[in-house]
Amino acid sequence: MRQPAADICPTSLLAITLLEVGFIRRLSADCWRVVGAGAGHRPGFCVDCVQMSNDQIVPPPGQRPLKRWPPGLVRRSLIEAGLAMARSGGPRAVVLREAARQVGVAPNAAYRHFKDLDALLNAVCIEAMQEMAHRMEGEVARVTHPYGTKQGAVARLAAIGIAYLDFAITEPGLFETAFAVPRHLVYMTSEDVVDANGRTPFQLLGAVLDELAAAEVLPRERRPDAEYAVWSSVHGMAMLINQGPLRQLLARDTKYLIDLLLAFISRGL
């Protein structure tokens, strides 16, 4: 039987009051919930009601929320997690909730940075294209012939094609992901991208074709939109090697066909 109120100290009275209440929930920066005895639980912190929309790390059961992430780190970490999933399984392997789980944030924190899966996939696509562009720039940098010469222009065109196909073969998941979003062509051809992320693979190809035209290897009247003819030829070879009947060839045979294609493109200019 309960003691008369006059005999109860204030602390005990508060505890009894909490036990009689069905549950008390407070949604705030700490967002704690006390569950009353009527629900079959002891009063205490309930982790599953902690608000994670402020980029907080998901704590282990029974622990209070940890401190917030530094600005921008959650978004960067989600992209890197998506990139890892795309690398291993292509665009269909990218899952926003799984990215949040791998990073260690609750799903609602992830949705603050990406409104849906397509938004994350778009960011991963851009990252994949940047990796491809870096591969192409590295291959072009190995060409020693001076700019403006016929030999240099032809060699840099071959370097672009070699790097593109090498990326497709060694990173098939990222290669497929790079072309997985509807606005891919808009991004590839946008001049705004140059300042933000460096030149895209499409723009790198265009720069080499401009050099070919300046060196009088490619007739100037045939320069407009020549990117599409060259791109489709090299991309078609990549698809045949990765997903088509050429995927079972030995490495030496694949290299032979790549060299044959690039020579064919150069002669066709």
LINQUI-V238039 format. One record per pair of residues at least 24 apart in sequence whose ideal C-beta (glycine too) atoms are under 7 Angstrom apart, sorted by the first residue. I is the first residue (numbers start at 0). J is the second residue. D is the distance in whole Angstrom. If there is no record, write none. Layout:
I,J,D  I,J,D
//
This chain:
17,42,6  24,48,7  26,50,6  29,64,7  51,104,6  51,105,3  51,107,6  51,108,5  52,107,5  52,108,6  52,111,6  54,104,7  54,108,5  55,108,7  56,103,5  56,104,6  57,103,5  57,104,6  57,105,6  73,102,7  73,104,6  73,108,6  73,112,6  74,112,4  76,102,4  77,102,6  77,109,6  77,112,6  77,113,7  77,119,7  78,122,5  78,123,6  78,126,6  81,119,5  81,123,4  82,123,5  82,126,5  85,123,5  85,127,6  85,172,5  85,173,6  85,176,4  86,170,7  86,172,5  86,173,5  87,172,6  88,172,6  89,172,5  89,175,4  89,176,6  90,120,6  90,175,6  90,176,5  90,179,4  93,119,6  93,120,5  93,123,6  95,119,5  120,179,6  120,180,6  121,180,5  123,176,6  124,176,6  124,177,6  124,179,6  124,180,5  124,183,7  125,186,7  125,196,7  127,173,4  127,176,5  127,177,4  128,177,5  128,199,6  128,200,6  129,196,6  129,197,7  130,173,6  131,166,5  131,177,6  131,200,5  132,197,6  132,198,6  132,199,6  132,200,5  132,203,6  134,162,5  134,165,7  134,166,5  135,159,6  135,162,4  135,163,6  135,200,6  135,203,5  136,203,7  138,162,4  146,210,6  147,213,6  147,214,6  148,214,6  149,214,5  149,216,5  152,207,7  152,210,4  152,211,5  152,214,4  152,216,5  153,216,6  153,265,6  155,207,5  155,210,7  156,207,5  156,211,6  156,265,6  157,261,5  157,265,7  159,203,6  159,204,5  159,207,5  160,233,5  160,261,5  160,264,7  163,200,7  163,233,5  163,237,7  164,233,6  164,236,6  164,237,6  164,257,5  167,237,4  167,240,7  167,241,6  168,240,6  168,241,7  171,241,5  174,237,7  201,226,6  204,229,6  204,230,6  211,268,6  216,268,6  217,268,5  229,264,6  232,260,7  232,264,6  236,260,5
//
